[in-house]
Amino acid sequence: MLKIGVFGAGHLGKIHIQQWQEIEGIEIAGFYDPDDTQAALAISQYQVPRFTDAARLIQASDALDIVATTSSHYEIAKKCLLAGKHIFIEKPLAHTLEEARELVTLVKEANVKCQVGHVERYNPAFLALGEQTLHPMFIEAHRLAQFNPRGTDVSVILDLMIHDIDIVLCLVKSPVKRISASGVNVLSETADIANARIEFDNGCVANLTSSRISLKKMRKLRLFQRDAYIGIDFLEKKTEIIRMKETGAPTGMMDFPIEIGHGEKKIISVQLPEIAPLNAIKMELSEFAKAIINDKPVRVSVYDGYQAMDVAHEILKKMSLHNEMHNV
C-alpha cells in the first residue's frame, strides 16, 4: 500500500481525500490542517486521522499531496523534498517565481516524483484529441467564472488563466517571444479580469481572457492551424475537429463540399470525438501514484508547473506596466 499524507483539508483538500479513498492500493496516512473547524469536518466526513505535527505526517507517508494555500506551498514542499518524499502539489506551483525555481532544483536533487495539479490536462474533452496532429498558429481561450471570495488572494492570472497557460504551453512546442497584457481590479485587491497575448518564436499567437466576475461560466479553447479548426469546451466536455480535405479524398458521413472561389472546391470534414466519462482529479492522483509505483514520468512535471508560473508572472508584469502607462 502506498501511504499518502494530505496537507490541507479545505474545499479542494476534502475532494482529494475523498478521491484518494477510492483509488486502489492507496492508504491515507492522515492529513494536516491548522484550522480546527476544517479538520473536524474532514474527520467527520472521511474518518481519516489528523496530524497536528507536519513533520510526523511527512515521516508517516510515502508521498504527500499538498492542497494547502498557495502561500504555504513552498515551505511544505521543501520539508517533504528534504525528507526524500514524492509530492503532488496543487497549481500554482508556488507563491513566487523564486520559490518555484528552487522547488525545481529540490525535486531534481531529491530524485523523487513531483506532479503539479494542472487538472485540465486530464479533462476528457482535452484527452479526446488523442493522437491528433496539432500545429496551432492561433489559439483563443476564454475562462470565465462567477465571483467567489475563495481564491482572491491571488490575481485572476494565477487563479484561473494559469490553466490555459499550461494547456497552451503543452500544445505549442516553441519558446515564448513576446507577451502583452492588461487587467482590472473590480471586486478584489488583485486583477479580477485580464487579457493576455502570447507570441511564440514559431509564429503562433495565443489570446487568453480570464474573468472571475462573469454572470456565466465558460471554459473554452479554440485552435486554428493550416488545415483545421479545433474547439474544446472544458466545461461542457465537448470537442469538435473541422478539417479541410482535397476534392477526391475519401469522404465520411459528416463531410460536405464547399466552393472557395474560382471554381475550386474543398471538402469540410467534421469530427466529434467520443468523450470518455472520467473524474479528472481522480485520474491525475491515480496517475501520480502509478508513476511512483512503476517509476514512470508524471504527466505534468515540476518544470511544467514552473514554466506556467514563469509565463503567468510575465503577464502580471506586463499588466502592471500597461496599467501604470494608462493610469488604470
Secondary structure per residue as TSV (DSSP state, phi and psi in degrees):
chain	resnum	aa	ss	phi	psi
A	1	M	-	360.0	132.1
A	2	L	E	-86.1	121.9
A	3	K	E	-89.2	122.5
A	4	I	E	-112.0	130.3
A	5	G	E	-108.5	141.2
A	6	V	E	-115.3	127.6
A	7	F	E	-100.9	112.6
A	8	G	-	109.4	122.5
A	9	A	-	-124.3	33.4
A	10	G	S	-78.7	-154.9
A	11	H	H	-55.9	-55.4
A	12	L	H	-73.9	-33.9
A	13	G	H	-59.1	-41.2
A	14	K	H	-65.6	-38.4
A	15	I	H	-61.9	-43.4
A	16	H	H	-62.1	-44.3
A	17	I	H	-58.6	-44.8
A	18	Q	H	-60.7	-44.0
A	19	Q	H	-67.8	-40.4
A	20	W	H	-58.6	-36.3
A	21	Q	H	-66.0	-20.8
A	22	E	H	-96.0	-4.0
A	23	I	S	-94.0	126.0
A	24	E	T	-65.5	140.9
A	25	G	T	84.0	9.4
A	26	I	E	-113.3	136.3
A	27	E	E	-122.0	126.1
A	28	I	E	-82.7	113.7
A	29	A	E	-67.1	-33.0
A	30	G	E	153.1	-173.1
A	31	F	E	-138.3	161.4
A	32	Y	E	-127.7	128.3
A	33	D	-	-156.1	123.4
A	34	P	S	-71.5	-13.3
A	35	D	-	-82.9	113.4
A	36	D	H	-62.5	-36.6
A	37	T	H	-66.8	-48.8
A	38	Q	H	-62.0	-40.8
A	39	A	H	-63.0	-43.1
A	40	A	H	-62.4	-39.6
A	41	L	H	-63.9	-43.6
A	42	A	H	-64.0	-41.6
A	43	I	H	-64.2	-43.3
A	44	S	H	-64.9	-43.1
A	45	Q	H	-77.9	-37.7
A	46	Y	H	-121.2	-2.4
A	47	Q	-	51.3	46.7
A	48	V	-	-110.2	145.3
A	49	P	-	-69.1	142.8
A	50	R	E	-99.7	133.2
A	51	F	E	-103.0	134.4
A	52	T	S	-100.5	-1.5
A	53	D	-	-122.0	111.8
A	54	A	H	-59.0	-40.8
A	55	A	H	-61.6	-37.0
A	56	R	H	-69.0	-36.6
A	57	L	H	-65.6	-43.0
A	58	I	H	-60.1	-44.1
A	59	Q	H	-64.2	-34.4
A	60	A	H	-82.9	-4.1
A	61	S	-	-117.4	152.5
A	62	D	S	-86.4	-31.9
A	63	A	E	-147.3	150.8
A	64	L	E	-119.3	139.1
A	65	D	E	-107.4	110.9
A	66	I	E	-97.7	103.2
A	67	V	-	-121.3	27.8
A	68	A	S	-83.1	-177.6
A	69	T	-	-62.4	149.2
A	70	T	G	-54.7	-39.3
A	71	S	G	-63.1	-20.4
A	72	S	G	-101.2	-3.4
A	73	H	H	-54.1	-49.4
A	74	Y	H	-60.8	-51.6
A	75	E	H	-61.8	-42.4
A	76	I	H	-66.8	-48.7
A	77	A	H	-60.5	-40.3
A	78	K	H	-61.1	-44.3
A	79	K	H	-61.7	-41.7
A	80	C	H	-65.8	-44.2
A	81	L	H	-68.8	-38.0
A	82	L	H	-66.9	-22.8
A	83	A	T	-89.0	1.9
A	84	G	T	75.0	28.4
A	85	K	-	-100.2	147.2
A	86	H	E	-70.9	148.2
A	87	I	E	-136.7	140.7
A	88	F	E	-108.2	127.7
A	89	I	E	-130.2	127.4
A	90	E	E	-63.3	155.8
A	91	K	S	-78.8	152.4
A	92	P	S	-70.0	157.8
A	93	L	S	-53.0	-42.7
A	94	A	-	-152.2	177.4
A	95	H	S	-80.3	-34.7
A	96	T	S	-126.3	160.7
A	97	L	H	-67.3	-34.3
A	98	E	H	-64.0	-41.8
A	99	E	H	-62.9	-43.7
A	100	A	H	-61.8	-41.9
A	101	R	H	-62.0	-41.1
A	102	E	H	-68.9	-35.2
A	103	L	H	-64.4	-36.6
A	104	V	H	-57.9	-45.2
A	105	T	H	-65.4	-44.3
A	106	L	H	-64.5	-38.0
A	107	V	H	-63.7	-43.7
A	108	K	H	-62.9	-43.2
A	109	E	H	-67.4	-37.6
A	110	A	H	-75.9	-20.6
A	111	N	T	56.1	49.3
A	112	V	-	-123.5	171.9
A	113	K	-	-82.5	135.3
A	114	C	E	-138.1	120.0
A	115	Q	E	-117.1	139.2
A	116	V	E	-102.9	138.4
A	117	G	E	-79.6	55.4
A	118	H	-	-83.7	84.2
A	119	V	G	-68.1	-20.5
A	120	E	G	-65.4	-18.6
A	121	R	G	-62.3	-22.3
A	122	Y	G	-104.0	5.7
A	123	N	-	-64.7	130.1
A	124	P	H	-58.5	-28.5
A	125	A	H	-68.5	-34.4
A	126	F	H	-76.1	-42.2
A	127	L	H	-64.4	-24.4
A	128	A	T	-64.5	-17.3
A	129	L	T	-67.2	-24.4
A	130	G	T	49.9	-122.1
A	131	E	T	-96.7	21.2
A	132	Q	-	-58.3	140.4
A	133	T	-	-81.2	116.0
A	134	L	-	-119.0	124.6
A	135	H	-	-135.9	64.3
A	136	P	-	-63.4	140.6
A	137	M	S	-113.9	-17.4
A	138	F	E	-144.6	131.8
A	139	I	E	-128.6	134.5
A	140	E	E	-126.4	127.5
A	141	A	E	-128.4	137.2
A	142	H	E	-127.6	122.6
A	143	R	E	-128.5	102.0
A	144	L	E	-117.3	136.6
A	145	A	-	-137.9	155.6
A	146	Q	-	-78.0	155.1
A	147	F	-	-65.9	134.8
A	148	N	-	-143.9	119.4
A	149	P	S	-55.9	-26.2
A	150	R	T	-67.9	122.4
A	151	G	T	103.9	-7.7
A	152	T	T	-79.8	6.5
A	153	D	T	-72.9	-14.3
A	154	V	S	-125.7	161.1
A	155	S	-	-68.8	167.3
A	156	V	H	-62.1	-21.5
A	157	I	I	-64.2	-49.9
A	158	L	I	-82.3	-18.5
A	159	D	I	-84.5	-49.3
A	160	L	I	-118.4	-50.7
A	161	M	I	-60.7	-27.3
A	162	I	H	-59.3	-27.1
A	163	H	H	-59.5	-48.9
A	164	D	H	-72.7	-32.2
A	165	I	H	-58.8	-46.9
A	166	D	H	-62.5	-43.8
A	167	I	H	-62.5	-44.6
A	168	V	H	-62.4	-45.1
A	169	L	H	-65.0	-30.4
A	170	C	H	-69.2	-36.1
A	171	L	H	-83.5	-36.5
A	172	V	-	-99.3	107.1
A	173	K	-	-88.8	66.6
A	174	S	S	-155.3	147.1
A	175	P	-	-64.6	149.8
A	176	V	E	-73.5	132.8
A	177	K	E	-100.0	-44.8
A	178	R	E	-153.2	145.4
A	179	I	E	-132.8	137.5
A	180	S	E	-133.9	150.4
A	181	A	E	-159.5	156.5
A	182	S	E	-146.8	154.2
A	183	G	E	-163.8	164.1
A	184	V	E	-137.3	135.4
A	185	N	-	-82.1	125.1
A	186	V	S	-115.9	-55.3
A	187	L	S	-111.7	-18.1
A	188	S	S	-123.2	-177.9
A	189	E	S	-82.9	-7.9
A	190	T	S	-121.2	168.8
A	191	A	-	-58.0	131.5
A	192	D	S	-103.6	-20.1
A	193	I	E	-141.8	137.0
A	194	A	E	-152.6	154.3
A	195	N	E	-132.3	137.6
A	196	A	E	-134.5	142.8
A	197	R	E	-117.8	120.5
A	198	I	E	-113.2	123.2
A	199	E	E	-108.5	135.6
A	200	F	E	-108.8	159.9
A	201	D	T	-59.6	-31.0
A	202	N	T	-82.9	4.1
A	203	G	S	98.2	-11.3
A	204	C	-	-67.7	142.7
A	205	V	E	-124.7	133.1
A	206	A	E	-118.9	128.5
A	207	N	E	-114.4	112.1
A	208	L	E	-114.1	131.2
A	209	T	E	-125.1	129.8
A	210	S	E	-133.9	140.4
A	211	S	E	-145.1	140.8
A	212	R	S	-116.3	22.8
A	213	I	S	-129.4	30.6
A	214	S	-	-86.4	155.2
A	215	L	S	-81.7	-19.0
A	216	K	S	-134.6	157.6
A	217	K	-	-89.7	143.7
A	218	M	E	-153.3	136.7
A	219	R	E	-143.7	83.1
A	220	K	E	-123.3	147.0
A	221	L	E	-137.5	131.9
A	222	R	E	-120.7	133.0
A	223	L	E	-115.1	135.5
A	224	F	E	-123.3	129.7
A	225	Q	E	-139.4	179.1
A	226	R	T	-52.3	-38.0
A	227	D	T	-119.9	7.3
A	228	A	E	-158.6	157.2
A	229	Y	E	-120.9	133.8
A	230	I	E	-128.7	125.6
A	231	G	E	-113.5	130.2
A	232	I	E	-123.3	122.7
A	233	D	E	-107.4	99.9
A	234	F	T	-67.8	-28.0
A	235	L	T	-79.3	-48.5
A	236	E	T	-87.0	-5.4
A	237	K	T	59.0	56.5
A	238	K	E	-132.7	144.9
A	239	T	E	-137.2	137.9
A	240	E	E	-133.1	140.4
A	241	I	E	-126.2	120.5
A	242	I	E	-117.6	118.0
A	243	R	E	-119.9	155.9
A	244	M	E	-96.4	133.4
A	245	K	E	-119.0	150.7
A	246	E	E	-72.9	148.5
A	247	T	T	-59.5	134.2
A	248	G	T	100.6	-15.0
A	249	A	S	-70.6	153.0
A	250	P	-	-55.8	136.9
A	251	T	-	-108.5	154.2
A	252	G	-	-113.1	-177.5
A	253	M	T	-65.0	-28.1
A	254	M	T	-109.1	29.3
A	255	D	E	-102.0	145.8
A	256	F	E	-150.8	149.3
A	257	P	E	-85.1	149.6
A	258	I	E	-136.3	150.4
A	259	E	E	-97.1	127.9
A	260	I	E	-106.8	14.5
A	261	G	E	107.5	151.4
A	262	H	T	57.1	31.9
A	263	G	T	75.0	1.8
A	264	E	E	-83.3	136.9
A	265	K	E	-120.8	149.7
A	266	K	E	-130.1	161.8
A	267	I	E	-106.8	126.1
A	268	I	E	-93.3	121.5
A	269	S	E	-108.0	122.3
A	270	V	E	-107.4	125.1
A	271	Q	E	-121.2	135.0
A	272	L	-	-120.3	88.1
A	273	P	-	-56.3	146.1
A	274	E	-	-68.3	131.7
A	275	I	-	-98.8	114.6
A	276	A	-	-78.4	124.9
A	277	P	-	-66.6	128.6
A	278	L	-	-157.0	161.1
A	279	N	-	-97.2	108.7
A	280	A	H	-62.0	-41.8
A	281	I	H	-65.8	-44.2
A	282	K	H	-61.6	-39.4
A	283	M	H	-67.4	-42.4
A	284	E	H	-67.1	-38.8
A	285	L	H	-68.6	-40.8
A	286	S	H	-64.4	-42.6
A	287	E	H	-64.3	-38.0
A	288	F	H	-60.6	-45.4
A	289	A	H	-62.4	-42.5
A	290	K	H	-65.6	-35.2
A	291	A	H	-62.4	-37.5
A	292	I	H	-69.4	-50.4
A	293	I	H	-63.1	-42.1
A	294	N	H	-99.4	4.3
A	295	D	T	51.5	55.1
A	296	K	-	-114.7	158.8
A	297	P	-	-66.3	150.1
A	298	V	-	-83.8	159.1
A	299	R	S	-73.1	-39.6
A	300	V	S	-119.4	98.9
A	301	S	B	-78.2	169.5
A	302	V	H	-61.7	-32.9
A	303	Y	H	-69.9	-36.4
A	304	D	H	-59.8	-44.0
A	305	G	H	-63.1	-39.0
A	306	Y	H	-66.6	-43.7
A	307	Q	H	-59.7	-43.5
A	308	A	H	-62.2	-40.6
A	309	M	H	-66.9	-38.8
A	310	D	H	-59.4	-47.7
A	311	V	H	-66.9	-41.4
A	312	A	H	-59.8	-42.5
A	313	H	H	-71.4	-31.7
A	314	E	H	-67.1	-37.3
A	315	I	H	-62.8	-44.4
A	316	L	H	-59.6	-40.8
A	317	K	H	-65.0	-46.1
A	318	K	H	-68.0	-33.8
A	319	M	H	-65.8	-41.9
A	320	S	H	-63.9	-42.2
A	321	L	H	-63.9	-43.0
A	322	H	H	-59.8	-45.1
A	323	N	H	-67.8	-34.9
A	324	E	H	-65.3	-42.4
A	325	M	H	-63.2	-34.1
A	326	H	T	-108.7	12.8
A	327	N	T	53.6	42.7
A	328	V	-	-83.1	360.0
